[in-house]
Amino acid sequence: MKTPAPIENARGEEELVKQGWTKQFLASGPRLQEASASYASIGLEVHLEPAQAKDLACSECQPPQPSATIEGWYVIYTRPKDGAERAPNETDELW
């Protein structure tokens, strides 16, 4: 599994998207390890950012400070490795 970015080195989502990263989902523990390994096994680069309260879908679950980190939870970002074909998107035809 890729080592998560330290909190002090965390980047904003806008910066990551500009660099070609796609946000996948929030995870921790075994699910984080499984998802990271699965994405890597299909040839994607995996980047983990410390999750912040603003990443939670439920506004009632958020602590008062949206920038507060959630210990043990990470946002998984992926992108194709250098030289790899781009990932398909919803406008691509299946056949």
N, C-alpha and C positions, 0 to 999 in steps of 0.2 A: 504494500500500500504506500502511496505517496505521503510524505510527511506534510502535515498541514502547515499553512503559513502562520508564523507567529502573529499574535494579535497586533503587535506594534508595526508589522509589515503588511497588514491587511490593506487590500486595495478596494476601491469602490466598484460596484457592478458596472457602471458606465465605462470605466477604464478597461475592465476585463472584456466587455463586449467589443470595444474598439480593437482589442488585440485578438479578436476571433473566438473568444470563449463563449460557450452557451451554458446558461444556468440550467441545471437539472433539478435537484431537489435537496432538502435538508435531511441529514442522517446523523446517527451516532452509533458507537459500539460496533457490533457484528454487521449490522446493515450497511454502515459506512464502509467497512472493509470489503464486504461482498460486492457492493455497487462499484467501488473503486476498481476492484480486481476485474469485474465484468466489463466495465468500460475499457480498461487497459487491454483486456484479452481480445477485444474487437478492433484494436488498433488506434484507440483514441488517447490523446494526452489527457491526464486528469489533474485538476488543480483544486485544492481544498481551501476554502476561506472560513475563518471562524464565523459562526452564525451570530447574527445580531437580532435583537428583539423585533426590529422592523421586518425581518425575514419571515416571521410567523404569519400564517394566514389569518389567524383569529385575533382581532384587535383587543378582545377582552383578555387574551393571554399575555399581551405585551406588558412588560414592566414600564414604569413611568418614563424611562429614558430609552427611546428607540435605538440609540447607538450602543446600548449595553450589550455585551457579548453573553451568549448562552453557553455555559461551561459544558464541554464535551460534545457539542453539536457543531456540525460544519455544513456549509453549502458546497455541493459538488458542481464543478464546472468542467466541461469537456471541450475539446477541439481536435480536429484531425491533426495527426502528426505531420511535420514538414514533409512535403513531397507526396503526401497521400491525397487521394481524390477528396473533393469536398463531400460533406455529409448531405444525404438527400433531404429535401424539404417537402412540405405539403403540396407544392405545385408540380413536383416531378411525377411523371406517369409511372405506374408500377410495371407495365409491360411494354 
